[in-house]
């Protein structure tokens, strides 16, 4: 299930349903658009949404790793905000 709030530029992909162990309800990924940059709040994909964005030609300067504490983002090769 896709949840897209274009007014606040908030986008989630959810995994919902049932499997053999019971109910499934999980966030696959959560992205925000902030000042024309893609902020990755959560990435539960197997290969990584960051890698997919880079393969699509999105610059590291346009990607914020929102799941990393703000004070540590400076040590990564991506936008800090």
DRENVOPA-501668 format. One record per residue (C-alpha): x, y, z; residue in one letter; residue number from 1. Coordinates in nm, 2 decimals, always signed. Layout:
<atoms>
> X | Y | Z | a | NUM $
...
</atoms>
This chain:
<atoms>
> +0.00 | +0.00 | +0.00 | x | 1 $
> +0.13 | +0.34 | -0.10 | x | 2 $
> +0.06 | +0.64 | +0.12 | x | 3 $
> +0.13 | +0.97 | -0.06 | x | 4 $
> +0.07 | +1.31 | +0.11 | x | 5 $
> +0.17 | +1.55 | -0.16 | x | 6 $
> +0.07 | +1.85 | +0.05 | x | 7 $
> +0.34 | +1.77 | +0.30 | x | 8 $
> +0.56 | +1.57 | +0.06 | x | 9 $
> +0.55 | +1.26 | +0.28 | x | 10 $
> +0.56 | +0.92 | +0.11 | x | 11 $
> +0.54 | +0.57 | +0.26 | x | 12 $
> +0.53 | +0.22 | +0.12 | x | 13 $
> +0.35 | -0.02 | +0.35 | x | 14 $
> +0.35 | -0.40 | +0.36 | x | 15 $
> +0.01 | -0.51 | +0.48 | x | 16 $
> -0.18 | -0.84 | +0.48 | x | 17 $
> -0.13 | -1.18 | +0.61 | x | 18 $
> +0.15 | -1.44 | +0.60 | x | 19 $
> +0.18 | -1.79 | +0.75 | x | 20 $
> +0.28 | -1.64 | +1.09 | x | 21 $
> -0.01 | -1.39 | +1.11 | x | 22 $
> -0.09 | -1.02 | +1.04 | x | 23 $
> +0.17 | -0.82 | +0.85 | x | 24 $
> +0.17 | -0.44 | +0.90 | x | 25 $
> +0.51 | -0.28 | +0.83 | x | 26 $
> +0.67 | +0.03 | +0.68 | x | 27 $
> +0.89 | -0.07 | +0.38 | x | 28 $
> +1.02 | +0.28 | +0.33 | x | 29 $
> +0.94 | +0.64 | +0.43 | x | 30 $
> +1.06 | +0.94 | +0.23 | x | 31 $
> +1.01 | +1.31 | +0.28 | x | 32 $
> +1.09 | +1.59 | +0.03 | x | 33 $
> +1.25 | +1.88 | +0.22 | x | 34 $
> +1.38 | +2.18 | +0.03 | x | 35 $
> +1.39 | +1.97 | -0.29 | x | 36 $
> +1.60 | +1.70 | -0.13 | x | 37 $
> +1.49 | +1.34 | -0.06 | x | 38 $
> +1.50 | +1.27 | +0.31 | x | 39 $
> +1.51 | +0.89 | +0.38 | x | 40 $
> +1.34 | +0.85 | +0.71 | x | 41 $
> +1.32 | +0.47 | +0.70 | x | 42 $
> +1.45 | +0.21 | +0.45 | x | 43 $
> +1.35 | -0.15 | +0.50 | x | 44 $
> +1.41 | -0.25 | +0.14 | x | 45 $
> +1.65 | -0.54 | +0.07 | x | 46 $
> +1.88 | -0.36 | -0.16 | x | 47 $
> +1.84 | -0.01 | -0.01 | x | 48 $
> +1.64 | +0.28 | -0.15 | x | 49 $
> +1.95 | +0.50 | -0.13 | x | 50 $
> +2.13 | +0.27 | -0.38 | x | 51 $
> +1.83 | +0.28 | -0.61 | x | 52 $
> +1.81 | +0.66 | -0.60 | x | 53 $
> +2.18 | +0.68 | -0.69 | x | 54 $
> +2.14 | +0.44 | -0.98 | x | 55 $
> +1.86 | +0.66 | -1.11 | x | 56 $
> +2.10 | +0.95 | -1.11 | x | 57 $
> +2.00 | +1.13 | -0.79 | x | 58 $
> +2.30 | +1.32 | -0.65 | x | 59 $
> +2.43 | +1.24 | -0.30 | x | 60 $
> +2.39 | +1.61 | -0.24 | x | 61 $
> +2.01 | +1.57 | -0.29 | x | 62 $
> +1.98 | +1.28 | -0.05 | x | 63 $
> +1.94 | +1.32 | +0.33 | x | 64 $
> +1.99 | +1.01 | +0.54 | x | 65 $
> +1.72 | +1.10 | +0.79 | x | 66 $
> +1.76 | +0.77 | +0.98 | x | 67 $
> +2.11 | +0.88 | +1.10 | x | 68 $
> +2.12 | +1.12 | +1.39 | x | 69 $
> +2.18 | +1.48 | +1.27 | x | 70 $
> +2.51 | +1.52 | +1.45 | x | 71 $
> +2.65 | +1.22 | +1.27 | x | 72 $
> +2.54 | +1.30 | +0.92 | x | 73 $
> +2.85 | +1.52 | +0.86 | x | 74 $
> +3.05 | +1.20 | +0.86 | x | 75 $
> +2.86 | +1.05 | +0.56 | x | 76 $
> +2.90 | +1.15 | +0.20 | x | 77 $
> +2.54 | +1.28 | +0.17 | x | 78 $
> +2.36 | +1.60 | +0.24 | x | 79 $
> +2.34 | +1.70 | +0.61 | x | 80 $
> +2.01 | +1.89 | +0.56 | x | 81 $
</atoms>
